[in-house]
Amino acid sequence: MPRPPKRAPERGDARTRLLEAARETIRTKGFTATSVDELCQSAEVTKGSFFHHFKSKEALGVAAAEHWAETTSALFAGAPYHAPSDPLERVLAYVAFRKSLIAGDLAEFTCLVGTMVQEVYASSPDIRDACGASILRHAETLEADIGAAMKKRRIAGGWTAKSLARHTQAVIQGAFVLAKAGNDPALARESLDHLDRYIRLLFGCPLKEKSQP
């Protein structure tokens, strides 16, 4: 998922600053390597303030996932990919929008909840569930457009709007992993190009002549 706008440390209450510090630091270092002391320093709050708002680091992780879901949902709701009148064009515009967000350092465009869930899915069920809710609820926002595109083009087969919506997230999260493994954002953009081709093939649409890097 994309990065919500950063806020200066002096803006917002202590809880918000801690959540934003978690968003940036965890995407850079991972959940385990991020300490409470580091978060407090980044947010410019005391350790007492941290434990006033969060009973534990795990509780902070759950709240960070929920905060991520809230802030990114607002970003996607106002994104330009909703504009096309044709539902399939909206789905393809969504993929293009996700590709356009792959820019800058790896920690700037990769997904907080995707990063956390890979690390703590077995050790922290609460964080895992919060991350899963964020990813799967975002996938659900694509189902209506995919379903409408299937109906309009009379597409039927062994897959559903829900399964394709979830597959888009599998590709996107996998693209982030590949970019990290190769230390190259271009690898993630390449994966999104393949996702665009795959969707076009499913719906019998012409392929793009050439994808831009």
GIFENLIN-V523417 format. One record per helix or strand. SS is the DSSP state (helix for helix, strand for strand). FROM is the first residue (numbers start at 1). TO is the last residue. If there is no record, write none. Layout:
{{SS;FROM;TO} {SS;FROM;TO}}
This chain:
{{helix;14;29} {helix;36;43} {helix;47;53} {helix;57;77} {helix;80;82} {helix;87;100} {helix;106;109} {helix;112;120} {helix;125;152} {helix;161;182} {helix;185;202}}
